[in-house]
Amino acid sequence: MMNRKKTAFYGDAALHVWEKPYALLFFILAPLLWVACSSAPKRPAEIFNVRQLGENQLDLVNKAVDQGDYERAFELLTEARRLAVSTDYPSLLVRTKLVEGGILYNQGEVEQAEAAWNAALLEAERSGETELAAQTRIYLARNALITKKTSPSEVAAQVTREIGSIKKDTLSIALGWNVIGLAEKEKNNYAVAETYFKKALAIHEKANYLEQAAYDWYLIASSRSMSGQFAPAIEALNAAIQFDRRAENTWGLASDWRAMGDVYRKAGKPAEAKAAYARAADIYRSINRQREAEDAEKRTQI
């Protein structure tokens, strides 16, 4: 027994003897292990399950924004932002901040919106998301135009440069055309503005972005109305209504009918204006927007 113990732990030759059964077992099992591994399915190079949940959540946020339900949009955005942070995915991080800025802007929180867009720009530039950075600068340029921090000509020039750097994101290009159109409209170049709005419209129509196409027609109507072309403005609003109906965009429909009331009133057609305002009010009430409904009804008295 002593010899066995001694050779087992101290004798080099004996170590080989003691290890031999295990070595033999390894050579028997190794081919089997190799076969098992080689026949296993190839593992994916990238996992994006949670990321896809974030993308789906952001789609819901955008839908709520298109429908003017900003409270609901913010609730949904909280979860979208959490998923973006949990995956540390730059594109989703940028886009959730972009949408946050858009919601704040539509609620009249201009400074907070600008802060959200600046945060999106910082993340986009830091992570090398060049097209998203260009898109963010377009949002900031639009904000600068509306708040009159930058002249319309400067905004148009900047956005033209940003569009030139975008290769794939056609929606960002459409946004850029709309901002340039707004800049031209600000300079009272209404016919030129309409050409840019129609550039955006062509992109949205081709890709079946119904709410966005409706908004393009809304902008075209506004440009026509401001230039005194009331009948063509009504035609554009009717086109906007058709797209918003297809999208079941209740908020957009109410806005279209309210704008139609404005155009009819400017055209000296009070009966048509009153009917349009009443229809807008009914649609607003269908989504529990009492304040907007009352505003539409009051416009008949202006």
N, C-alpha and C positions, 0 to 999 in steps of 0.2 A: 504494500500500500504506500509506504514511504517513497519507494522508487517511482511509483506512478505519479504521486503528487509532485515530487521534485522534478521529474522530467516534464510534467505537464506545464509547470510554470517557469522553469529555468532552463531546460535543455532545448537548444535550438532545433536539433533534429527531431526531438519529440514534438515541438510545436507544429512542425509540418504534418506529423502524424495526426495530432489532435485537430488541426485545421482542415485536413484533407476531406472529411465527410462534408463539411460546409462548403468547401471549394467545389467539390463534386456537385453538390446540390445547386450551387450558383450556376454552373455551366449547363445543368439540366434545365433550370428555370429561365435563364436569360433569353434563350430563343423564344420561349413561350411569352415572356414579357414583351419582347420586341414585336412579336406578331400581334399581341393584344393592342399595343400602342399604335402600330401602323394601321390597324383596321379601325381605330376610333375616329369619329368625325372630326374634321379640322375645326379648331376653335376660331371664333370670329376675331378679326384684328381690332375691332372696336365695338364697344357696347353702347347702345344709345336708347335703352328702354326708358329711363327716367327723362332723358332729353326729349324723347318723343312725347311723353306726357306733358312736358313744358310747352312744346310746340302746339299741342292740341289745346292746352289751356289758353295760350296766347291767341289762338284762333277765336275762342269764345270771348275773350276780352275785346278783340277787334270787332266782333259782331255786335257786342253790346254798345261799343262806341258808335258804330255806324247807325245804330237805332236810337242814339241819344240817351241811353240809360247809363249815365256816368257813375252813379252810385253802385250799380251792379258791376260795371266795368272795373271799378276800383277793388271791389271785393274779389273778383276773379283774378285781378292782377296780382294781389298779394300772394296767391298760391303759385302763379306763373313765375313770379320773382323768386320765391323760395326754391322752386325747382331749378331755376337758372343758377342760383347761388350754389345749390347742392351739387350740381354737375360742373360748376366752374367753367361753363361753356361760353366763350366770348360773344359769339353771335347772339345767343339768347339773352345774355346780360345786356348787350347794347340795345336790342329791340324792345326788351321790357322797359328800359328807361325811356326809349323813344315814345312808346305808347303812353307811359306815365306823363311825359311832357304834353302829349296831345290831349289827354283827359284834363289835365290842369288848365291848359290853354283854353279849352272849350268851356271851362267853368269860370273863366275870367281871372284865373290865377297866373298872370303873365310872368311875373318874376320867378315864381316857383317852377313854371314850365321851362323857362330858360335855364334854370339851374339843373333840371333833369336832363335837358338836351346837352348841356355842357358836360354832365357826368357821362352821358352816352358817348359823346365825342372823345373824351379822355380814354374811356375803355376801348373804343374802336381803334384809336391811334396807337395805344399801348400794345394791343394784341394783333396789330397788322391787318385789321378788317378795313381795307381801303375803301371799298364800295359803301359799306355802312358809315364810314367816316364822312364820305361825300354826301350821303343821304342826310346825315345829321347836320352838316353845314347848310344844306338846303333848308331844313326846318328852321335853323337859326337865322338864315337870311330872310325867310318869310316873316319871322317874328320881328326882325329889324325893320323890315318894310312897313309892317302894320303899326309898329310903335314909333315909326318915323325916326329911328336911330340912324338909318342909312338911307341915302337917296335912292329913288327907283332905278336910276341908271346904273348906280353902283351895284345894286342888288341883281339886276339883270345880267351885268357883266360877270359877277361872281358865280351866279348859278349856271351861266353858260359854261364857265370853266369846270365847274363840278360835274355837269352832265358829260363833258368830254372825257372825264376820268372814269366814267361808269361803263362797263362793258356788258354785264350780264343782267343787272337788276333793272328791268324795264319799268317796274312800278316807281322806282326812284327817279327814273328819267321822266316819267309822266308827271310826277310831283314837281320836278324842275320846270317843265313846260308851263304848268299851272302858275307857279310862282313868277315866272317871267311874264306870263299873261297878266297877272295881278299888277306887276310893276308897270307894264304898258298901259293898263287901265288907269292906274294912278296918274299917269302922264296925259290922260284923256285921249290916248291912242286906241280908241275902242275897236276899230277894225283890225289893227295889228294884234291887240289882245285876243280877239276871237280866233285868230289863226293859231295862236299858241294853245288856247283851250282845246281847239280841235285836234292838235297834235296829241295832247293827253288823251282825248276821247278815242282816237284811233287805237291807242295802246290798250285802253280799258275795254273797248268793245271787242277787240280781237281775242282778249284773254277772258272774256265774260265776267269782268269785274263790274257787276251791275250797279252797286251802290256808288262806286267811283265814277262810272259813266253818267249816272244821274246827276252827280255833283258837277261834272264837266258841263252838262247842259244847263244846270243852274247858273254857273258862272257865265256861260254864253248869254243866257237870258238877262243877267244883270248888266253885262256890257252893252247889249242892245238897248235895254231900257234906259240906261244913262245917256245913250246917244240919241234918244227920242224915237227909236224904232220899236214902237209898242206892239204892233201886230207880230213882227218876227220874234219879239221877246216872249209873247204868249205861246208861239209855236215851239220855242225852245223849252219852255216850262212844261208844255204837254209832253215833249219827248222825255224830260226828266221824270215826269209822273209815270210814264210807261216803264221806264227802267226800275223805278222804285217799287212799282207794283210787282214786277217780275221778281224783285228781291224780297218782297214783303217787308220793305223798309218803312215802317210806320212813321218814324220820326222824319225821314226824308219826305214822305208824302205830305205830312202836315206842313213842313217848311215850304214845299213846292206850292201848295194851295195858298199859303199866306203870302208868298211872293207874287203869286198871280193876282191876289187882291190888291197888292201894292201897284202892280203895273196897270191894272184896270182903273184904279183910282187916279193915277197920273194921266191916264188916257182920257179922263173925263167920263168914265162909264161906272157910275155909282152902283147901279143895280147888279152888274156883273161882279163888281168888287165886293159888295155885301154877300153875295152868294158864295164867292170864293173864301172869304173870311169865315163864314159860317161853317163851311166844309172843313176848313183847317181846324176850327175850334172843336168840331165833333171828333176829328181824328186825334187831336191832342188829348181830349177827355178819354178816349178809348184806351190810352196808356197812362191814365191818371196824372196828366200834366195840366193841372187846373190853372196854374199861373199863366202858362203859355196860351191856354184856351181863352182866358179872359183878355189877354193882350190882343189876340186876333180879333175878338169881338169889339174891343175898344177902337181898333183902327178904322172902323166904319164911321166913327165920329170925328176923325181928324180931318 
